[in-house]
Amino acid sequence: MHAHDQNYPWIFHRDEIDLLEDELEDLYETYGRDTGSSKTFESAILSEQMETEERSEAQLSRRLGFDFFQKISESSPFSFSEESQHPKEDPHQQTEFIRSHPLYQKAKIWAASLRSVTKQKYQERGPYASEYFRIYANLNLIPLKIFTALSEELHEDRVGFEVAKEAYELGLIYLDRVRESLGLVGFGAEEGEWFEERLKETYQMQHLIASELNELKRRRGL
């Protein structure tokens, strides 16, 4: 699966969150094709993401009983489920609802607070460059997964529930990777207190996403 493939999970809402997606695509375009002896820590970290996405896609397709990502490529993202029989709402209103959702807003602010610093630290090529890159490369995935989950919840059907659940769980996986690397760079950074605060915020984000996932499961009777 290529990062520019329109079936890729973070390309669902291209027009709405294009800046976040552009950063990810730029990383894949620059580092995602390294192979063999030329493999860098950047490509290894991006390969970790790709493997996670592909494993998630396979699991989701098995649970749904069909190739979900092939199906959505053949139809509108708001009409791929046969179970969605309710009248369609205005997509613009749906997007604005998601954009203003407190969880999505908090995720964007949290990611923005880390993005420029970790990118700069990575580019300095110090001893923790790989950990800074791991943080930077995973940051945008979290608001993107939240956006996808909130979008799919609006369908209020089995497919929407399964996709939303998977998106929240992926968000937690990527958030855990950020947390791991934040814990490491904090020891060697001059801005130790600043990173400690970001680590606390990351734990808070984990709690918020987990709470949203648990509420989704509760509504579905799980």
N, C-alpha and C positions, 0 to 999 in steps of 0.2 A: 504494500500500500504506500503510495507516494503522498507527501505532505500537501500537494496541490489537488489531490483526488477529491472531487466534490462529495464523495461518500464519507469523507473523513468526519468524525464526530464533531470537531469544533468548527465545521464550515456550515452548520445548519442555518445560522442567522447572519449570513455574510454582510448584509447591508446595515444591520443594527449594531454590531460590535466589531467593525472592520479594523479599527486601530489595534485592538488586542490581538486579533488574528494575524494582522500584518507583521507584528513583531515575531510571532511564532513562525510564520512562513519564512521570514528572513533568516531566522536561525536554521531552519531545515534546509533552506537553499544554500546557506554557507557551509554548514557542517554535517548535514544529514546523509551525505553520500560517501563519506570516507569509508574505506574498506581495507581489510588485510593489514599490512605493515604500516599503512598510513593512518590507521585509526587513532583518533585523538580522544582526550577525555571529553571534549564537547560532543563528538559523535557517539561516544559510549553512553553519555547521559541522555542524548536524544533517542538512542536506540532503546534505552530503558523505557522511555515514554511510549515509543512506538509499539514495543512488545506488550505493554500494559493495555494500550488501546485495542490492539488486535485480539488479545485474550478476552477483553471485555466485550468486544463485538461478537466473538464466537459464543461466549456464554449467553449473551442477550438473545442472539438468534436461536440458540437451542431452547431457551425458556419460552420464546414466543412461537416456536415451531415453524419459522420461516426465516429467510435471509432478510432481516429487517432493513439493513443498509442498502441492499439492492432494491427493495420495495420503495423506499422513500425517494430513491433517485428517479423513479418512474412516475412520481406523483407529487402533489403539493405537500410540503411539510405539515400543513394543517388538515390534510385529508387522507393520510395513509392508512388509517384504521377503519375497518369495516364496522367496528363497534361505535365509532363516533357518528351518531345520528342526530345530534343536537344541532340547531342552526349555528352557522359559523358567525363568530363575532368579528368586528372590524380588526384586521391584523395590526393596524396602527395603534388602536386602543390597547390591544394585548401587549404590544411592544412597550408602550409607555408605562403600562402597569408594571411590567417586569423591571424596566429601568428604574422605576421609583421604589421598588420593593426594598425594605430595610436591609435584608440579607445581601442582596446584590450590591447595594450602595456601600455597605460596610466592607464587602470583599474588594470592591474597586479602590476604596480609600486605603485599605490595608496594603493592597498590592502596590499602589502608587507610592506609599511611604517607604517601600523597600526597593523599588525598581531601579531608580537612578543610582542609588548608593551601591547596590550589589553589582550593577553593570560596570560602574567605574572601578570598583575593587577588582572585579574579574579582569578588566582590561589592563590593570596595572601589573598583572602576571606575578603576583606575590605567591607565597607558599600555600595560601588557601584559595588559589584561583579556581580550582575545580569545584570547591564547595560554593564559592560565590556564583559560579556559572550555574550550578545545580539549583540554587535559589532563584536566580534570574530566569532560567529556562522553565521553571515550574510555576512561577507566579501567575502568569496570565491564564493558565489553565483553570485556576480555581474560580475566578468570576465567570469564565466561560462555561464551566460545568454548572454553576449555579443558574446562569441564564438559561441554559438548556433544560435543566430540571424544572425551573419555574414555568417555562414555556410548555413543557409536556404535561405538567400537572393540570393545565387549563383544559386539556382534552377530557379529563375525568373518565377515562376508560382504562381497560387493562393494559393496552399497549403504552398509553401515556404514563401510567403508573410504573410499569417496568423500566421504561426509558428514564424517567425521573429518578427512580431509585438507583439505577446504575450510574447516572450522572452525579448524584450526591456522593455515592460511594467512591467514585473516581476522584471527586474533589477532595475527599478525605485522604485518599492515597497520596495525591500530589501535595496536599498540605502537610502530611507527615514527612515527606521528603524535604520540604522547606524547613520544617521544624528541626529535623535531624542536622541539616547543614548549618542552620542558624546557631544551634548549640555548639557546633565545632568552631565556627569563625569567631564567636564571641570571646573565646579564650585568647585568641591572638590579636584581636583588633584593639587599636587605641581607643576606639569609640565603644568600649565594652558596655557601658551603661546604656547607650543608645540601642545596641543590639539586644540587650537584656529586655528592654521595653518592647522591642519588636517581637521577641520570643513570647512574652506574655500575651501580646495581641494575637499571636498565632495560635496559642492555646485557646484563647477566647473564640477565634474563628472556628476552630475544631468543635468547640462546644456548640456554637450556633448552627453549624451545618449538621452535626449529629442530632440536635434537637429537631431541626426541620425534617430530617430523614425519619426520625422516630414518629413525628406527627403524621407524616405521610403514611407510614406503616399502620399507625393507629386508625387513620381514616379508612384504610383498606381492610381493617379487621385482622391484621397480622400481629 
